[in-house]
Amino acid sequence: MTPPDNLPMTPLRSLSTRRGDLAFPAFLPVTTFGEKYPLDDLLRPYLPRLASAVMVSAYFLRDVTEGPDLGVPLFVDSGGFASIFTGARVRRTRDGLGTITYGDRTITPADVLALQEGVADVGFTLDLLIVPKRWYKPRTLVRAFVRRGLKRRLVEFSSAR
């Protein structure tokens, strides 16, 4: 595929993974596992035809012993969005690392890294929230991030016009 005449030709970029090469730009949908989102179970068999890779939250893979074979490279994030679950608690260990406890489960950086090393082609910490000292409730932090992010995007948008 060649770009239109008015666009410069850029070299093909890709990322080599154990499940094959991933050419960029790439479409990476997010999927889940479990009973909470049954639509994902229906769509998952078609992902290799629709996407170059798939992102899954570590939260939904926490009980697997081997990675799911989706037919495309698997990206796994930290599962840190669990910090906004009702009743979740974010704590700092003596080593200064963050842990998230919800129900009878705790997410630690070591657990996330072990999972990612075991099942992922690429691992990310995209959603591990860092809580400043003045904020104690994760929901307050998320609201602040959203407000700041939206405000920054509006400023960038209006500046670009």
Residue pairs with C-beta under 8 A, 6 or more apart in sequence:
2 9
3 9
3 10
12 23
13 23
13 24
14 21
14 22
14 23
14 24
15 21
15 22
15 24
15 73
15 122
16 22
17 53
17 73
17 121
17 122
18 121
19 72
19 73
19 74
19 121
20 72
20 73
22 52
22 53
22 73
22 121
23 52
26 51
26 52
26 53
27 50
27 51
27 52
28 51
28 52
28 53
28 54
28 55
28 75
29 47
29 50
29 51
29 54
29 55
30 54
30 55
30 56
30 57
31 40
31 43
31 44
31 47
31 54
31 55
31 56
31 70
32 40
32 56
32 57
32 60
33 40
33 56
33 60
33 61
33 64
33 68
34 60
44 70
47 54
47 70
47 71
47 72
48 70
48 71
48 72
51 72
52 72
52 73
53 72
53 73
53 74
53 75
53 121
53 122
54 70
54 72
54 73
54 74
54 75
55 75
55 76
55 77
55 124
56 68
56 74
56 75
56 76
56 77
57 76
57 77
57 78
57 79
57 81
57 127
58 76
58 77
58 78
58 79
58 107
58 112
58 115
58 116
59 79
59 81
59 82
59 107
60 79
61 67
61 68
61 76
61 79
61 115
61 119
62 79
62 105
62 107
62 111
62 115
64 115
64 119
66 118
66 119
67 74
67 118
67 119
67 120
68 74
68 119
73 121
73 122
74 119
74 120
74 121
74 122
75 120
75 121
75 122
75 123
75 124
76 115
76 116
76 119
76 120
76 122
76 123
76 124
77 123
77 124
77 125
77 126
77 127
78 107
78 112
78 124
78 125
78 126
78 127
78 128
79 100
79 107
79 112
79 127
80 100
80 107
80 125
80 126
80 127
80 128
80 129
81 127
82 88
82 100
82 102
82 107
83 90
83 100
83 102
83 129
83 138
84 129
84 138
84 139
84 142
85 102
87 102
87 103
88 100
88 101
88 102
88 138
89 100
89 101
89 102
90 98
90 99
90 100
90 129
90 131
90 138
91 98
91 99
91 100
91 101
92 98
92 99
93 99
93 108
97 108
97 109
98 109
98 128
98 129
98 130
98 131
99 106
99 107
99 108
99 109
100 106
100 107
101 107
112 123
112 125
113 123
116 123
117 123
129 138
129 141
129 142
129 145
131 138
131 141
132 141
135 141
135 144
